[in-house]
């Protein structure tokens, strides 16, 4: 899955710890008490502090009770962020000295700077030798830029190691790999600057490691992790596949090596390469025809081989990968659910008080949200608390607080606000008329008729004779009928917007699509009128015909699957680009100096590389498929991905660079086959998931899943403990003596749908977790030997006062 972070969560939920004490009165909603008590040692008196457990982030610091609570809120917010981002708890800051470095690295500005530095490193490939001519820079320039970008990444790594410690770096393999790569890159950049010339730098291919490690590429890391987890069954199937390839290669050598006119099996290595290429069918039937000419029975060998390796083993590999991928998806859902539950439990321990050791009160919940998501209003905080408090006890029990992540995605609105947007406004008559038109039973049929008419008009314009391309393009996309249909489509969009309001209108993906393609077609008509040779705009008008696919349920399922897959497909696309970058750099270092013009005289691919200054044959342009810079390397690799005639490129480089160069092309094919097989498996899994979801969920069930209702009043808010700024904010929304209903809406994401599909599994996972969890306290001192009893505060000893903030219930 792309990022599992919901749109409602902040980019960075923490505030700098120094901001916690900027306002000594702490008057924001969520403040705990109005009077401050400070113990003689600065840590507070265990008999007077109301906290159930104390954050390790203020160990040894002199603070008032208010400030102690603020640090508890702060550390609880950090735990929730770690749960949301699926970060390990062993890197959690455990002392006041570690907190500043932790917060700097988790600052959104630093995330952006880290991403920028990583992108700059990757883009340097355009400027370094062999460079794209338009972007070439002198050695001192790109070397200096590289060192600056590496310095930014190095500072981030240094700050991270300040809180996780050097001793734990071996547990963080990603951090260890990043550190080693950074050291190699810095040394090589220094050498390049000293020599003022580039050397054989195949390690440049490792630059994407820094990009993948950034906060913004979490979905890419998850997809790479899925690839690694899927590798064991893939390697098993590849081993079986290579066994058959080798076996048939041996048999082919003994059958066809004596055929003088069949050069594909002269040696054992030639035979293996030919059969490996035949696995992709790129050289079929060319590899068969010379022997087929001698005896028609030789066709049996090739037919059996293709049936065995292509139609049986390759499809069996897809089935194995699909089963593994489905299991990994379920396990990933389980691991993320339990990880977030663990984060919520750790935060829970920091929010309970001695007076209420088994529940989180509203004021403490508000204090948590002030650090975790400061953009939430007081009303949002109160409604989330009310939604979680299903027992109505006035405090969130541990089980209720464990569902805290589910309410963060909700967007709240008063039920009264769900009235038509034009109610009690001057536009009410127009809005009511538009609503009546849109609700007319035949309105949709009329729109579809207009779309069909638009399509018929385009067909007639294409068939109409035109003088040249400019006249043909103008008739198709800028004639009077174009303006007529565009006007009608804009009128339709205007009616829908007047009837439902712009915000509701844009909630529908089809409405966004209709409006977008209509505006693009309008822009295309204008541009084509101004610039008649701008032929690319002719594609905009036909796009509106895609609305017709909505009529058939099968197409709706396909488009719905695409929506669910969009985060995963973006991650898969990034992984493909990273792989392309890696192989492009390696290819440039290995093959950039070779000229393929007329390179393959007296070989089977000679005709493809014949070149003449005056003219070339239609086949003779293959010399353009080379590795002279990063752009042409990317095009060459894409041609290899398609595998159509890819052996022609491989044979050419084998001729000019040596037979061992074939390893590069074969390895690239295997990598792309693995990645694309997993992409296909993910598409199959997403389609199956959507079909099963549609079959098991009614519209009513989905409405309940995506919407929550909360009934409350001003009197109830006061009873729950709303006071201070929180009460002031609620007073504007809650009228005394009147009950108000609020509707919470969550986005329709795959994560939300999974909770519906995996209901029974989730209950089973949670039950198993409750039975198997370790109940031994790790960081708090409890009031008795019972590990579930409410924690008490113990003053730190002078010799050992380092208490790590990690609580396990």
N, C-alpha and C positions, 0 to 999 in steps of 0.2 A: 504494500500500500504506500503512494506519495507521502506525506506527513500526516500523522494522526492528530496533530494539534488542531483543535476546532477554531473556527474564525473568531469565536467570542473571547478566546484567551489572549492576554496581552503578549506582545513580543518578548517582554521581560517583566515578570511580575514583581521583582524586587525593587526596593529603593535603596540608595546608598545608606549604610548604617549611620552615617553622620547626620542624615536628614531626620532620623528618628528623634533626635534631641534638639532639632532646630527650634521647635516650638515647645518651650518648657512646660506650658500649661496643657499641651496635648488635648486640644479641644475638638479634634476631628471625631466623627462618629466612630465608635469602637474604643474610645478611651475607657479605662477601667475604673479608676477612682479619681476623686478630685483632690484628696490629700495625699501627700507623699510621706513615707516613713523610710528612713535609712538606718540600717544597723550600724553599730559602732565600727565594724570592720569593712563596711561598704557592701557587704553581701546581703545585708538584711537579716532579721531575726527569724529563725525557723518557726517561732511560735506566733509571729505577727504577720508574716507574708501569707497572702491568700493563695499563692500559686500551688498547683498540685505537683509540678516538677519544673525545674529551672533549666533554661537553655544553657548549653555549654558555651555559647558565644559570648557570654558575659562573665565567665568564670574569672574571679579575682578582680573584677572591676567594681568600683564604688558607684552604686546606682540606687536611685529611689525605687519604690515598688512600681510606680508607673513605668519607669525605664526598664525594669526587669520584665514587666509584661510586654513592653514593646519589643524587646529582644526575643521573647517567646513567640510573639506573633511573626516576627521576622524569620526565625528559624523554621517555624511551621510552614510559612509561605515557601521557603526554599525547598522543604521536603515535598510540597505539592508540585513545585516546578520540576523537581527531579523525577517525580512519578509521571508527570505529564510528558516529559521529554525522554522517558525510559532511560534515565541515567542511573548508574550504579550508586548505591548509598555509601560505598566505601570511599568515595571521593567527596563526601559531604564535609564542609568546613567544620572543624571540631574545636576551634579556639578563636578568641578575638583577633589573634595575629594573622590567621588565615583568611578571615572574612574580607578585608579590603581587596586582596588579590582575586578572591573568588568573584566578588561583585564587579570588579573591573572587567574580567574576562567574560562575564555574563551580561555585560552592558550591550544594549542593541547597537550603539554606535561602534563599539569594538567588533561586534559581529559583522557589521557592514564593512569595516576596515579590513578585517580578516578575509572576507569574501573578495573585496577589491584586490588585495595583495595576491590572492590565489589566482584570480582571473588574469592579472597582469603577468604573472609567471607563465601561464599557459599561452597568452597572446604573444609573448616574446618569441615564440617559434616562428612568427611571421617576419620578424626582424633579424633573426640570427641566420648565419650561413648554414645551409642554403636558404636564402630569404626570398620572400615574394618581392619582386622588383620594386613595386610601389611603396613597400614598407621597410626597405632595408635601412639599417642603422649601423654606424661605426661600432667597432668592438667596445670602445670605452663607454659608449652611450648605453647599449643594451646590457653590458656587464654591470654598470652602476645601478641601473634600474633593477636588475635582478638582485643585487645585494640589498637594496632598500626594501624590496618586497620580502626577501628572506628575513630581514631584520624585524619587520612587523610580525611575521609568523613566529620568529624566535622569541620575541617579547611575550607573545601570547602563550607560548609553550613554557617559558620561564615562570610566568605568573601561575600557570596551572600546576606546575611542579611545586610551587611554594605552598600549596595547600594539600595536594595529594601526597607529597613527599616522594623522595627518590626511591624509597624502599618499596613503594607500591607500583612503580612504573612497569614492573614485569607482569603485574596483573592486568594492566591496561595495554594490550597488545597494539591497539591502534596508536596510542600515544608513543609507545616504544618505536614502532615503525616510522612514525612521523619524525621523531627525534633523530633517528639514524639517517633518514633521507635528508633531513635539513642539514645535518653535519656534512654529508657528502656534497650537497648542492653548494654550500658555502665554500668549501675547499675548492671545488671546481670553478666557481665564479672568481675566486681570488686568483687561481692559476690562469684563467682566461685573461683577466685584467693585467696580470704581470707579463704574460707572453704577448698580449695584444693580438691574439689569434685564437680561433676555436680549434679544439682538438676533437678526437673521437668521443662524443658525449652522449652515449646511448642512455645514460642515467637521466637525461632530460625527459625521457618517457615516463618517469616516476612523478613528474610535477602534478598530475591530477590527484595524487594522494592528499595534497594540501587542500584542494577544492572539495574533495569528498568529505574531508574531516570538518568542514565548516558547519555551523549551526543550520544554515539554510538548505543543506543537502542531506537532511535526515532521511528522507524518502529514498534517496540514492543509496545510502548506506544500508537501509533495510533490504533493498532489492539485491544488493551485492551479497548481503548475508543470506538471503534466500537462495542465491546461486550457489554459494559455498555449501549450504545445508543440503542442496539437491545434488551435489557432485558425487557422493558415493554411489547411488544407483546409476547415475549417468556414466561414471567411470566403469562400473560393472558392465553396462551395455556396450560401451565403447570397446572394452576388452573383447567381448564376444564378437562385435562387429569387425574389429581388426583381425581376429582369428580367421574369419571367413574370407576377408580381403586377402590375407596372406596365403591362405590355402588355395584360393582360386588363382592367385598370382603364380604360385608354384605350378599348378596344373596348366595355366595358360602358357607359361614358359616352355614346358615340355611339349605342348601341343602345337605352338605357333612360332617358336623361335627359328625354325628352319624355313619358314615362309619368307622368302627374300623380299617380297613386295609388302610385307607387314612389318614395319619398323617399330611397332609398339611393344614387341616382346623379344627384342634381341638379347637382352640380359635380364637377370633376375630383378635388378633395380628398375629397369624400364617396364618390366611386367607389373611390378608392384605399383609404380606411379600410374600406369595406365588403368589398372583396376581401381585404384583410389579415386582417380578422376571419374571413372565410370560410375562410382558410387553417387556422384552428383549428376550423372547422365549428360554432362557437358560434351563428352566426346563420342556420344552414341548417335547414329550407328557407325561413325567413321572408323572406330576401333575394330569393328566387326567386319566391315565390308571386304577387305582383302582376303581374309580367311573364308568368308562366306562365298566369295567367288570361286574358291577351290572346291568347297563342298557345302552344300546347304545344311548338312547335319551339324556343322560347327555353330550354327545359330543357337542350338540347344544349350551350349555352354554359356553364352551370354544371356540368354533368356532366363535360365535357372539362376544365374548370378544376380541379375537385377531383381527377380522375384524374391530371392532370399534376403539380400541386404537392404533393398530399397522398400519393398512393399511389406515385408515381414518384420525385419529387425528394426528398421527406422521407425515404423509405426508402433512397434512394441516398446521402443525407447520412449516415444511420446506418451504412451499409456503409463509407463513406469514413472516418468517425470510428473505426469498429471496427478497420479496417486500420491506421490511424495509432496508435490506442491500443495495439494488439498490438505494433507495432514499437517504440513508446516503452517498453512494459513490458520488452521484451527488451533494449533499449538501457540502460534504467535498471539492470537486473540486471548488465549488462556494466560500466557505469560504477562501480557500487558495488563490484563485485568487484575491479576494477583499482585503485580508490581505496584500498580496504582493503589490497590487496597493496602499494601504495606506502607506506602507513603502516607496515606490517610491515617493509618493507625499511629504512625510516628508523630504526625501533626496533632492528632487527638490528645496524646499524652502531654503535649505542651500547652494545650488550651483548657484543660480541666482545672478546676480550683479545689482547694481543700473543703470548701463549703459544698461544692457539687462535684465530687470526685468521679462521677460516672456520666456526666453530661456536659456538653459545651453550651454555654449560655449565649444569648444573642450578642451581648457586648463583646465577648471574646471572638465570636464568629465575625463580627463586623471589623474587629481589629485585624484579624487574619486577612480579610478581603482588602483592607486598606493597603496592605503590603503586597499581596498576591496580584490583585487586579484593581489598582487605584482608579481606573476609569469607570468602575461601576458606581452608580448613584446609590444613595441611601435606600431608595425604594427597591432597587434591584437586590441589594443585600438582604433586606427584610423579606422579600418574596422568596428568595432562594432558601433562606432559613426556614420560612414557613412551609415551603414545599418539601424540604428534607424532614421536618418534624412531623412525621406521619402519626406518631403516638399522641401528639397534642400535649405533651408533658411540659412544654416550655423550655426544654433543653434537648440537644442532639445526643442521643445515645451513641455508643461506638458503632453499632450496626447502621444507624441512620447517617452518621457522619461519613461512613465508608462510601456512600453514594454521592459524595460531594462533586465529583467530576461530571456527573450527569446533569447537574443543574447549571454548570457554568456556560453551557451552550444555549440556554434558554433566553429568548428575547421577550420581554414582558410588555403588555399593553392592557389598559383597562378595557373591560368589555364594552363600555360605552363608546370607547374610541373605535370600536369595530363597526360602528354605524357608517353609512355611505359618506365618503369624504366631502360630498357637496351639501350634506345636511345643514340646514340653517345658514346657507350662504346665498349670495346673489345668483350663483350659477346653478342653484337647485333645480329650476325648471329644465335647463339644458341637460343637466346630469340625469334627471329622471327620464327625459326623452331618449337620451343615449342608452340608458340602461334598458329601457323598453325595447329599443331596436336590437340591441345585442342579445337580449333574452328571447327575441322572436324565434320560434322553432325553426324557421327556414333561413335564418341568418347565416349559419355555417354552410348550408348548402349553396347559398348565393355566393359566398366567398370562394368555395371550391369551384363553382362554375366560372367565376372570374379568373381563377388560376388556370383552369383548363383553357379558357378563351385566350389567356396570355400565351399559353403554350402553342395553341393552334396558330395564333398570329405569328409567333416566331418561326414555326415550320414554314408557313407561307412566305415569309420574308427570306428565309434561306433558299427556298426553291425559286424565288423571283430572280430573273436575270438582272445582273448588274454590270456596269461598265468595268469597274476595277475593284480592288479590295477595299478602298476607302468608301466607295459608294455602298458596297455590300455591308460593311460594318455600320455605316450610318443608318441604312434601312433596318438593320437588325436591332440596334440599340439606341437610336436617336430619332426615330421617325414619329409621326403623329400618334400612331397606336401605342408606341412606347410611353409617351407622355400621358396618354389617356389611362392606361392601366396603372402607371405609377401614381397618378392622382387618385384613382379609386383605392389603391392599396394604402395610401397615406390617409385617406378619409376613413378607411376601416380602422387603422391604428388609432386615429383621433377619437373615433366612437368608443373603442375599447378603453382608451385612457380616460375619457370623460365618464364612462360608466363605472369604472372600478378604481380610478386613481392611478397615478404613475407608479407608485411603489408596488401596488398589487399587480399591476400590468407587467412590471419587470420581474416579478417572481416566477412567471412562467417562462421556461426556456424556449418554447415555441414562439411566444410573443417577442422575445428578444431576437430570435432568429429572423422572424418576419420583418420586424422593424429595421434590423441591421441590413438585410439584403435589399430591402426597398430603398434605403438611403444610399447604399452602395450603387445600386442601379441608377438612381437619380444622379449621383456624382459621376458615374460613368457616362451617362447621356450628356451631361454638361461638358465633361472633359473631351468627349469624342467630337462634340460640336466645335470646341475651341482648337483641339489638336486632332485632326482626322486620322493621323497615323498611329495614334495610341491604341493599338488593337487589343491590348491586354484587358481593357475594360469590358470587352464583349462577353466575358464569362459571368458578369454580375447579374444580368437579367434572367438567365435560365435558372439561377439558384432558387428562385421563389417556387419553382416546380417541386422542390423537395418536400414542400408542405403536404403534397398529395400522399407521400409515403406514410403519413400519420394515420391514414384511413385504415391500414391493414395492421392487425395486432402483431404479426411477426416483425414488421419493420419497427413498430414501437418498442418491442423487446430488444431489437438490435440497437436502436438509438439509446435506450435506457442503459444497456450494457456498456455502451461507449461512455456514457456519463459516469457510471461507476468506475470504469477503467481509466478515466482521464488522469487521476493522480499516479496510478501505477504505470501508465504509458509514458507519462512525462519522466518518471524515474528510469524506466527502461530506455527511453531515448537518451537520457544523460549517460547511462551506462554504456550505450553503444557509442556515443561521442567520445567518452573516455577511452574505450577500447580502440576506436579509430585513431585517437591522438597517440596512444601508446605505440601502435603498429606503424603509424605514419612516421614518428620520430625514429624508430628502429629501421624502417625502410629507407628513410633519407640517409641515415648514417651508413647503411650497407650498400645502397644502390644509387645514390644521388649522382655519382660521377660517370655513370654509364650512358652512352648514346645508343639508342635502339634503332637508328636509321640504318637500313640494309644490314642488320646485325645477324641475320639467321640464314645465311646462304647455305644451300644444300641441306636444309632441315625441313621438317614437315610444316613449319610455320613461316617459311620464307616469304610467301606471297603477302602475308599480313604486314610485313615490315619493309617492303620495297618502296624506295623513296627516290624521287627525281626532283631537281630544282624546277623543271618545267611543269611537271604534272605527276600525280600519284594515282595509283589505282584505287577504286573504292575501298579495297581492303588495306591499303597501304598506310592508313593513318593510325595504326596501332602503336607507332613509336611515341604518340602523345601520351600513352598510358605509362607514366614514369613517376619517379620520386624526386623531381628537381626542386620542389618546395612543398610546404604544408598543404596548400590548396590542391595542387595536382595529385599529391599523395592521397588526399581524402577522396578525390574522384576515382582514382585507381582502386582504392580499397572498396569503394561502393560497387564497382564493377566486379570485384572478386566476391563480394557478398551475394550478388545476383547469381554468380557461378555460371553464367552463360559465356562460354568461350574463355573461362578463366585459365584453363590450361595453356592457352596461347601466350598469355602474359608470363606464366610460370616457366614455360619452355624457353621463352626469349631470354629471361634473366638467367636461366640455367646455362644457356649458351654463352652469355657474355661474362657472367660472374662465377660460374662453377655449379656443379650438380648439387652441392650441399645447400644452395640457395632455395631449393625446392622445399626444404624444411620450413622456411619462413612462411611460404604460401599455404602449406598444408596445416601448419599450426593455426594460422589465421582462420582457415576454413573451419577447423574444429572449434575454435573459440566462438565464432559466429553461430555455428550450428547449436552449441550449448545454450547461448544466450537466447537465440530465436526460438529454440524448443521450449525454454522456460516462459518466454513471452506467449507462445501459443497455448501452453498449459494454463497460464494466468487468464487468458481470454476464455478458454473453456470453463475454468472454474468460476469466473465472474458470470458467464452466461448461465451456467447451471444454478448458481446461487440466486440470480434474478428470477429465473423460471420457478424455482422452488419457493421463493419468497412470494411471488405473485399467486401461486397456487394455494399457499397456506394463509394468506393475509387478505382480508377484505378491505374495502375502502374505509369502512368504519374502524377496523382495527388499526389501520395506518393513521387515521385521524387521532386516535387515542395515543398512538406511539409518538406522534410529532407535536402534540399539544398537551399542555397541562393547565388545570384550573386551580386557582387559589382564591378562597373566599376569606375576607378579613375585614377588620374594622379598626377604628382608632382606639377603641377601648381594649381590643385584643393586643394591639401593638404596645400599649402601655403596660398591659399585664405581662407581656413577654420581656419587658425591660428596656423598651426604646426610650432613650433620653438624650439630652444634649443636642448636638447637630443632627444626629439621626432622627430624633423626634421632630426637629424643625423641618427636615426634608419630607418626612412622612405626612406632616400636617397639611402640606399643600395638596396631597393626593387622597387623604382619608378624611372624610367629614365626620365629626362626632355624631354618634347615634345612627349611623347609616352603614350598612354592610356593602362592600365593594368587591366585585369579582374581577380578577386579573387573569389574562390568558397568556401562557408562556409557550413560545413556538421555538422548536429546535430544527436545525437544518437536516435535510434528508441525505445523510452521508452513509457510506457503507458501514462505518463503525456503529451507527445507530441501528441500522437494519440487522447487523449481526447480533445485537442484544435480543432482537426479536426471534431470530432464527435459532440461536443457541441458548434459548431460555433454560431448557432442561440441563444442558451441559454446564451452563453457568452455575446453576444451583448445585450440581454435582461437584464442580471445581471448588466452590466456596465451602461446601461441607467437608471435602477432603482437606482443604487448607485449615479449616477450624480444628480438624482432628489431628493434623500432623504438625501444626505450627509449634515453634519453640517458644515456650512461655517463660523462659528464664530472663529476668531483667538484665539489660546490658549497660544502661547508662543512668538509671534513676535509682534512688533509694526508696524502698516501699515501707509502708507503715508496719508491716509484719512479714512473716516468712512466706505468706501467700503471694505468688507472683502476680496475681490479678488484683491485689488490693491497691487502693489509691496511693500514688507515690507521694513521698514527703520530701522536703528540702533538707539537705544536709550541708553544713558548712564545709568548704574544702579544707583539707589538711594543708599545713604549710609545706610538707614534703611532697605531697602528691595531690595536686588540685586540678589536674587535667581530666575533666570528665567529657567523654565523647558523646556527642548528641545523636544517638541512634537508639530508638526504643522499639522493642518488639513485644507485641501483645500476644 
